[in-house]
């Protein structure tokens, strides 16, 4: 086969197959292999048993092969079998091999004839085999049997497609000779994934069971239904031979005798039979591996690079080396601290794009969740006004107060500030929960040492819980500080004098004798109504106290388009100059309604019963002065609580960051290692998990297998002689869906083939047609007429051939 390197290729692929399967990465690298495809009872199992020379596959009715069987044949002096899932156990009795295949199949699929795509890896060592790797797949079926799911046909088809769709997989299409080859399921699925026939090899079984007088000579000579790689015929044992435990070697001798003695096959006997099939598959698989070497080398190098970093750590690993354990402990604690800090501060590597995590979630608690909790503190407006009213009355006692009391304001404000304690403590709880999650996530890399991970999580979590209590105490202290002094001189506080209910332009209607109607800039507070010359508020025209004032509606004048309402004094006193009432006008009805609502807030009610207009039916009535005081305090409370909320929103993240998060980072970097040393024996902390030890062994094995594979691939000569892929053949025998035009073209091709052949050369047919015009001189000369035949068109493939109109050339002179 060219050189030693090529002979080592198939065992190398077997070794890689085992290495990848043991780690569950077989899908990441498509290794060259041969998949055996065929219908039920097509003889696939018999072909494989003939290769091995032993009975080792389960047999019976229905679907017997229910999981892919990766069969690796290795030429060896001793004869035994090994399963990948039974490491270290050698099966010498092949009856036990069959029982193990059945037991392993039932372990995954159960005993209800179900199927599974998880393969069984079996390696057979024997002096009677050539190096070969095959995958025995379940036989294709169309009807569910027993407890099988109704879609068993599609499940099997999907499983087969999963293997044969890979470009690295050769397809061994097994078809019995006593069925119609044109309806072969194996050839049809092979055609779907390999339309050029580059990877398909045909196998014809049951040649001895054909009807008398018939044979498969044309098929085996690749004349009928040809394939690029051709067909190989085999004769397997009959069911009677199998039941009678007929020796496979005797069966192979009988197969050889059949081909040598059969008149239709004797001339090709050297190219038929199981031994030739085994040699051909060995050669074709070896050549196929050679063809796929460039892509395989690239993938192997990629796998090697991805493993080198981890393998570097384990190359000189000794589990009992105390120096190694100390170094590993220091490195892992340091890495844990770095990972924890990166999770909080953010980093450019391994950024989670699926969801928020780490510091981003804590940031959301600070600036979204906590402010939302503060906003959720909804005041019961009716109850709050009742509390303010009671506070004002209780402050005044038996006396009637003329001014809004400061003490009532402070009492209400402090009660509202105390409500901030609950959301503030809840914010701390949310941050603690996130920190605990971060500790657990950062400790994932310590999974190789379960005890170390457990102790690290316990120590850091305990520290976070201790800091939680201190942080909560500090948060409560912040609330108490706010309660200790109500700063009414704060620059953002509106104050009693500053509180303005509404500003805007209004028209003051008075008689022409007293100045006439004119627009002024009005300012309404809880205590007075003032108006200025303009909105710069520099020149005040008048200030009207709101005591004993009420509203009334005024009808519009005949020529007026403005909406008017009036303010008057209930004690019949003059309101402005010598006027008992002043009329205020707006251009729009909405503006007038808005101003009336503002006067209501200031305690100036319509002259109707205020209990009907100003308050709901279940609200106690109060006098206008008290209502103005309640409204004033209500708005001042809103202003001051806004200041407190702003302060708390600013101080909460700072407090939590300082006492809890930064404290946890400092603890991990400076004190965690000391706590770990004092928590127990270092050897017990650095005990590896069984999974880690197994993972390390498998990783090292795969690493060395890949390096060895790359070494062998590198030694293979590029001048190695291999059999090239056969040329394309006519595969139109496989049914295809064709368009109507294509079908009509096919009919035309079959019916008028001779005419088409002629039309390719655009031959001129001479038609001798005598006519009076043909004899201009009466000399009997016959002029030829030309008819050009053209190929049929795509638009109308069945149309008759056409050409230029019939015409006679110039007649020669007589």
Secondary structure, DSSP 8 states (H G I E B T S, - for coil): --SHHHHTHHHHHHHHHHHHHHHT-GGGS---EEEEEEBTTSSHHHHHHHHHTS--S---SS----EEEEEEEEE-SS-EEEETTSTT--B-SHHHHHHHHHHHHHHHH-SSS--EEEEEEEEEEETT--SEEEEE---B-SS--TT--TTHHHHHHHHHHHHHTSTTEEEEEEEETTS-GGG-HHHHHHHHH-TT-SSEEEEEE-GGGS-TT---HHHHTT-SS--TT-EEE-----HHHHHTT--HHHHHHHHHHHHHH-TTTGGGGGG-SHHHHHHHHHHHHHHHHHHTHHHHHHHHHHHHHHHHHHHHHHTT--TT-HHHHHHHHHHHHHHHHHHHHHHHH--SSS--SSS--THHHHHHIIIIIHHHHHHT----HHHHHHHHHHHHHHHHTTS--SS--HHHHHHHHHHHHHTHHHHHHHHHHHHHHHHHHHHHHHGGGGTTSHHHHHHHHHHHHHHHHHHHHHHHHHHHHHHHHHHH---TT-TT--HHHH-EEEEEEEEEE--GGGT--EEEEEEEESSEEEEESSTT--SEEEEEE-TTEEEEEE---SS--SEEEEEEETT---SBTTBSEEEEEESSHHHHHHHHHHHHHTT-EESS-HHHHTS-TTS----HHHHHHHHHHHHHHHHHHHHHHHHHHHHHHHHHIIIIIHHHHHHHHHTHHHHHHHHS-HHHHT---HHHHHHHHHHHHHHHHHHHHHHHHHHS-TT------------TTS-----HHHHHHHHHHHHSHHHHHHHHTT-EEEEE---GGG-SSSS----EEEEE-----SS-TTS----S---B------
